Amino acid sequence: MESKSVYKVSKTRYRVWHIPQLPEPRFIVEVGSIEEAKLVIKTLVEYDLFQWRCDIKPDYSNVSGLEYWDRSKGCWMEYQNSEGNTISDLMNKES
C-alpha cells in the first residue's frame, strides 16, 4: 500500500521529504533553497543515526529527497539539476 501525504501547495518552490522508517508516511518541510534543503536532510539523517546509536530505534530504513513545484505540470517533481544530479548526488559530492 502506497503512503499518501496531504500537503497544501504554497509559494515555496522546494520541499524536503523524509521517511524515517520505511514504509511509513513521509515527513515534509518546505525550504527556500538547495543549500537549506541540504542542511535539513543532513539534520534529519543525523537525528536518525543518533536514535539508532542510543537504542531509541532498534533498526531503521530511512530515505530522503527534494522536490520542486513544476508550474507547467501543476505538481511536485523530484529534483534534478541541469546535469541530472539529485540532491543525494550533490550531497555525496560534498562528502
C-alpha positions in Angstrom: 0.0 0.0 0.0 1.4 3.4 -1.1 1.6 6.1 1.6 0.0 9.4 0.6 0.9 12.8 2.0 -1.7 15.5 2.1 0.1 18.8 1.5 -1.0 22.4 0.8 1.0 24.0 -2.0 2.4 27.3 -1.0 4.6 29.8 -2.8 7.8 27.9 -1.7 9.5 26.3 -4.7 11.2 23.4 -2.9 10.3 20.9 -0.2 12.3 18.2 1.5 10.6 14.8 2.2 11.9 12.3 4.7 10.7 8.8 5.6 12.4 7.9 8.9 11.2 4.3 8.8 10.0 2.6 5.6 7.2 2.1 4.7 5.8 4.8 7.0 4.4 8.1 5.6 6.6 11.0 4.5 7.5 14.0 6.7 7.6 17.1 4.5 9.1 20.5 5.2 9.3 23.5 2.9 12.7 25.0 2.2 13.8 28.2 0.4 16.9 26.9 -1.4 19.0 24.0 -2.3 21.5 24.8 0.5 18.7 24.9 3.0 17.5 21.5 1.7 20.9 20.0 2.2 21.0 21.2 5.8 17.6 19.9 6.6 18.3 16.5 5.0 21.7 16.2 6.8 20.0 17.1 10.2 17.2 14.5 9.7 19.8 11.8 8.8 22.0 12.7 11.7 19.0 12.6 14.1 18.0 9.1 12.8 21.6 7.9 13.4 21.5 9.4 16.9 18.3 7.5 17.7 19.8 4.3 16.4 23.1 4.7 18.3 21.2 5.4 21.5 18.9 2.4 21.1 15.9 4.6 20.7 15.2 2.8 17.4 16.2 -0.8 17.2 16.7 -0.5 13.5 15.7 1.8 10.7 15.5 2.1 7.0 15.2 5.8 6.0 15.2 7.8 2.8 15.1 11.5 2.0 14.7 13.6 -1.1 13.9 17.0 -2.5 11.0 18.0 -4.7 10.3 21.2 -6.6 7.0 22.6 -7.8 6.6 22.3 -11.5 4.2 25.1 -12.6 3.8 23.8 -16.1 2.6 20.3 -14.8 0.9 21.6 -11.7 2.6 19.0 -9.4 5.6 18.3 -7.3 8.5 16.6 -9.1 11.7 15.0 -7.8 14.6 17.5 -8.0 17.4 17.1 -10.6 19.8 19.9 -11.6 20.8 20.7 -15.1 23.4 17.9 -15.1 20.8 15.3 -13.9 22.1 15.2 -10.3 19.6 14.6 -7.5 20.0 16.2 -4.1 21.7 12.9 -2.9 24.2 13.1 -5.7 25.0 16.7 -4.7 25.4 15.9 -1.1 27.6 12.8 -1.8 29.9 15.0 -3.9 30.5 17.3 -0.9 31.3 14.4 1.5 
